[in-house]
Amino acid sequence: MIFYISDLHIGHKNALIFDSRPFEDVDTMETEIIKRWNTKISADDHVYILGDVFYKYSKNMYNFLKSLNGHLHLIIGNHDKVLLDNEKAASVFESIDSILNIVDNSKQITLCHFPIMVWNKKHRGSYHIYGHVHRKIDEDTIIMMKQERAFNAGCMINNYEPCTFDELKSNKEKFMKENNIQ
């Protein structure tokens, strides 16, 4: 199966505050994300991480990434330079791209860390999965949320675990309802 997640921000203390993450500290967040990930993801699954894996992480990035089940693919985010500069940690990924077009259950999908207003084949029924905006609600986020075939893979609106396409769709609907976005 194919799964998606973004903006883990492992090691980022302030993400606990600005995302209202339900963890008492960054170590608890790291442990819980690994637990949720490995409970859900098998060795044969493919997980696309749409950027911002770490932020001010003081531990071993390679060890963290190796602890995660599945085939890992990175879509580069704005906070991934330190990860990319670590050759050993970057070697865990089977692919590393800035933007990528894939097919998931016959759905054409454009993956990018950043939300894109007009993506490849948008007007021919394709989809877009992105990150970067976290759970922020502003004019840009609302415009993207109203895009019927665009989905935010941010872990903070997807139960801090990789999600299938259908789960992203369901979580988007729930987020929009909870935040009265119509």
C-alpha positions as CSV (number, residue, x, y, z in Angstrom):
1,M,0.0,0.0,0.0
2,I,0.9,3.6,-0.4
3,F,0.8,6.1,2.5
4,Y,1.5,9.8,3.0
5,I,2.6,12.1,5.8
6,S,4.3,15.5,6.2
7,D,5.8,17.9,8.7
8,L,6.8,15.5,11.4
9,H,9.2,18.2,12.7
10,I,10.9,15.6,14.9
11,G,12.9,17.4,17.6
12,H,11.0,20.7,17.2
13,K,9.9,21.9,20.6
14,N,7.9,24.9,19.3
15,A,5.8,22.6,17.0
16,L,4.3,21.2,20.2
17,I,2.9,24.7,20.8
18,F,2.0,26.1,17.4
19,D,0.4,22.8,16.2
20,S,-1.2,22.1,19.6
21,R,0.4,18.7,19.4
22,P,-0.8,16.3,22.2
23,F,2.6,15.4,23.5
24,E,4.3,16.5,26.7
25,D,7.7,16.9,25.1
26,V,9.7,16.2,21.9
27,D,10.9,12.8,23.1
28,T,7.3,11.6,23.8
29,M,6.3,12.9,20.4
30,E,9.1,11.0,18.7
31,T,8.3,7.8,20.6
32,E,4.6,8.1,19.8
33,I,5.1,8.8,16.1
34,I,7.4,5.8,15.8
35,K,4.8,3.6,17.6
36,R,1.8,4.8,15.5
37,W,3.9,4.5,12.3
38,N,5.1,0.9,13.0
39,T,1.7,-0.3,14.1
40,K,0.2,0.8,10.8
41,I,3.0,0.4,8.2
42,S,4.4,-3.0,7.1
43,A,7.8,-3.7,5.6
44,D,6.2,-3.8,2.1
45,D,4.4,-0.5,2.3
46,H,5.6,2.7,0.6
47,V,5.5,5.9,2.6
48,Y,5.9,9.3,1.0
49,I,7.1,11.9,3.5
50,L,6.2,15.3,2.1
51,G,9.0,17.2,3.8
52,D,10.1,18.6,7.1
53,V,11.1,15.4,8.8
54,F,13.3,17.0,11.4
55,Y,13.9,20.4,13.0
56,K,16.7,21.1,15.5
57,Y,17.0,17.3,16.1
58,S,19.9,16.6,18.3
59,K,19.9,12.8,18.0
60,N,20.9,10.4,15.2
61,M,18.7,11.0,12.2
62,Y,19.7,7.7,10.6
63,N,18.7,5.7,13.6
64,F,15.3,7.4,13.7
65,L,14.6,6.8,10.0
66,K,15.8,3.2,10.2
67,S,13.3,2.6,13.0
68,L,10.4,3.3,10.7
69,N,8.7,0.4,8.8
70,G,8.2,0.5,5.0
71,H,10.0,1.9,1.9
72,L,10.6,5.6,2.6
73,H,10.4,8.3,-0.1
74,L,11.2,12.0,0.6
75,I,9.6,14.9,-1.0
76,I,11.9,17.7,0.0
77,G,10.5,20.4,2.4
78,N,12.0,23.7,3.4
79,H,13.5,22.3,6.6
80,D,15.2,19.2,5.1
81,K,18.6,20.6,4.2
82,V,20.2,19.2,7.4
83,L,18.8,15.8,6.5
84,L,20.0,16.0,2.9
85,D,23.5,17.0,4.1
86,N,23.7,13.9,6.2
87,E,24.6,11.3,3.6
88,K,24.0,8.3,5.9
89,A,20.5,9.5,6.9
90,A,19.6,10.4,3.4
91,S,20.6,7.0,2.2
92,V,17.6,5.5,4.0
93,F,15.2,7.0,1.4
94,E,14.6,5.0,-1.8
95,S,13.9,8.2,-3.6
96,I,14.3,11.9,-3.0
97,D,12.5,14.5,-5.1
98,S,11.3,18.1,-4.9
99,I,8.1,17.3,-6.7
100,L,6.9,13.9,-8.0
101,N,4.0,12.5,-10.0
102,I,2.8,9.1,-9.0
103,V,-0.1,6.7,-9.6
104,D,-2.0,5.3,-6.5
105,N,-4.9,3.0,-7.2
106,S,-5.2,4.5,-10.8
107,K,-5.3,8.0,-9.4
108,Q,-2.7,10.4,-10.8
109,I,-1.2,12.4,-7.9
110,T,1.3,15.3,-7.8
111,L,3.3,15.3,-4.5
112,C,5.0,18.5,-3.3
113,H,5.8,19.8,0.1
114,F,4.2,23.1,-0.8
115,P,0.6,23.5,-1.8
116,I,0.2,24.2,-5.5
117,M,-2.8,26.0,-6.9
118,V,-2.5,24.4,-10.4
119,W,-0.8,21.0,-10.5
120,N,-0.1,18.6,-13.3
121,K,-3.3,17.4,-15.0
122,K,-5.5,19.1,-12.5
123,H,-8.1,19.8,-15.1
124,R,-8.0,16.1,-16.2
125,G,-9.0,14.7,-12.8
126,S,-5.6,14.3,-11.1
127,Y,-4.9,15.0,-7.4
128,H,-2.4,16.9,-5.3
129,I,-1.0,16.0,-1.9
130,Y,1.0,18.6,0.0
131,G,2.2,19.6,3.4
132,H,3.9,22.8,4.8
133,V,0.8,24.6,6.1
134,H,0.3,22.5,9.2
135,R,-3.1,23.2,10.7
136,K,-2.9,26.9,10.1
137,I,-6.2,28.5,8.9
138,D,-5.6,31.5,6.7
139,E,-6.8,32.6,3.3
140,D,-4.3,30.4,1.4
141,T,-5.1,27.3,3.4
142,I,-8.8,27.8,2.9
143,I,-8.3,28.2,-0.8
144,M,-6.4,24.9,-0.8
145,M,-8.9,23.1,1.4
146,K,-11.7,24.1,-1.1
147,Q,-9.8,22.4,-3.9
148,E,-11.7,19.2,-4.1
149,R,-8.8,17.0,-5.2
150,A,-6.1,18.5,-3.0
151,F,-5.1,17.0,0.4
152,N,-2.9,18.1,3.3
153,A,-0.7,15.3,4.5
154,G,0.4,17.2,7.6
155,C,0.7,14.8,10.5
156,M,-1.1,17.2,12.8
157,I,-4.4,16.8,11.0
158,N,-3.8,13.1,10.3
159,N,-3.4,11.6,13.7
160,Y,0.4,11.7,13.6
161,E,0.6,8.7,11.4
162,P,1.0,7.9,7.7
163,C,-2.4,7.8,5.9
164,T,-3.7,6.3,2.8
165,F,-5.3,8.4,0.1
166,D,-8.8,7.6,1.4
167,E,-7.8,8.5,5.0
168,L,-6.4,11.9,3.8
169,K,-9.7,12.6,2.1
170,S,-11.7,11.6,5.3
171,N,-9.4,13.6,7.6
172,K,-9.7,16.6,5.3
173,E,-13.5,16.5,5.5
174,K,-13.3,16.2,9.3
175,F,-10.9,19.1,9.6
176,M,-13.0,21.3,7.4
177,K,-16.1,20.5,9.4
178,E,-14.4,21.1,12.8
179,N,-13.1,24.5,11.5
180,N,-16.3,25.5,9.7
181,I,-14.6,25.7,6.3
182,Q,-17.2,25.5,3.6
